[in-house]
Amino acid sequence: MMRAALALARRSLGRTWPNPAVGCVIVRDGQVVGRGRTQDGGRPHAEAIALAEAGEAARGAVVYVTLEPCSHFGKSPPCADALVRAGVARVVSAMEDPYPAVNGRGHARLREAGVVVDVGEGAAEAAEINAGFLMHVRSGRPLVHLKLATSVDGRIATASGNSKWITGEAARAAGHRLRATHDAILIGIGTALADDPDLGCRLPGLAAYSPVRVVLDSRARLSPDSKLARTAERRPVWLVCTAKAPAERREALTAKGVEVMEVHAGPDGRVDVSSAIVALGRRGIMQLLVEGGGEAAAAFLKAGLVDRLSVFRGGRLLGADSRSAVAALGLEKLDFAPRFTLVSSRIAGSDTLESWAVAP
């Protein structure tokens, strides 16, 4: 039953920010009587959906939930109180919610009302599902997931800039599914100018779950006629610039519906990615997918801000005169290189997908 609840939680990834993605299953007499997941935008909560489906069958039932039920009044009433009123007998919770307004109080409220509470089943998977939420609560910033689509030798384009397509259809579909599970997707202005991307999720049935689109653009060079600007009123586009961005460029983009966010510049005059991450965290972004290009990838790696790494590797060799997936890092010693631990590797059509986590 906890596995079923975890599966429900995964379905909400990328759709609930700034709230966590939670799944809930209610069981009575061996039968599932209610299911729920956190709805788009973060409300209603998973427990409320499951309780509404269960109705009177929730009385005396066992509730499996992937995160501690909330105990505070926010934009929704406390789920812990709702479970008590429904008369559930037992709550199996995967993990405690570290959010300061909860942080054990939900479990305590249930126990005070005589509900049996067990914590820990499915904890590791629950923590991975909500790694972005946990990062946001503990550090105020989103979890950063860098995605690379490269040749065997780690290149993303020929010397002339041609890159379509290094990886095949199956790998590209997997990349779009990755977009759908993140709150925001980020590129640098170089990629925006070179490719004029849309950055949506182009899979059947998932277009509506495309993430917020973010462009690092210190001088606001993004064209008001770009695909991003032309679609900004339908799907959010946030442009992160510095004080050097001319007012007339900002105004032209704002008129198209692009939201312009000014942050500090780094020593090189470009957007300081650490400041950008703080700004995105303040807006509630919990999971950020960085897609391109090499300069953006290098900036996040040099700042020590990459938490996850997905590498789609196609069966081509492009050579030293082609463009690297990661721009110069300025490393003098191997000991200073960012380190990651392999989590999984699988075949994606004729390509491979490697998933890595930052080494502890």
Beta strands, then each sheet from edge to edge (+ up, - down):
strand 1: 23-28
strand 2: 31-37
strand 3: 62-65
strand 4: 90-93
strand 5: 116-119
strand 6: 143-150
strand 7: 155-157
strand 8: 184-188
strand 9: 212-216
strand 10: 237-241
strand 11: 259-262
strand 12: 287-292
strand 13: 308-313
strand 14: 323-324
strand 15: 340-348
strand 16: 351-358
sheet 1: 2+ 1- 3+ 4+ 5+
sheet 2: 11+ 10+ 9+ 8+ 12+ 6+ 13+ 16- 15+
sheet 3: 7+ 14-
end
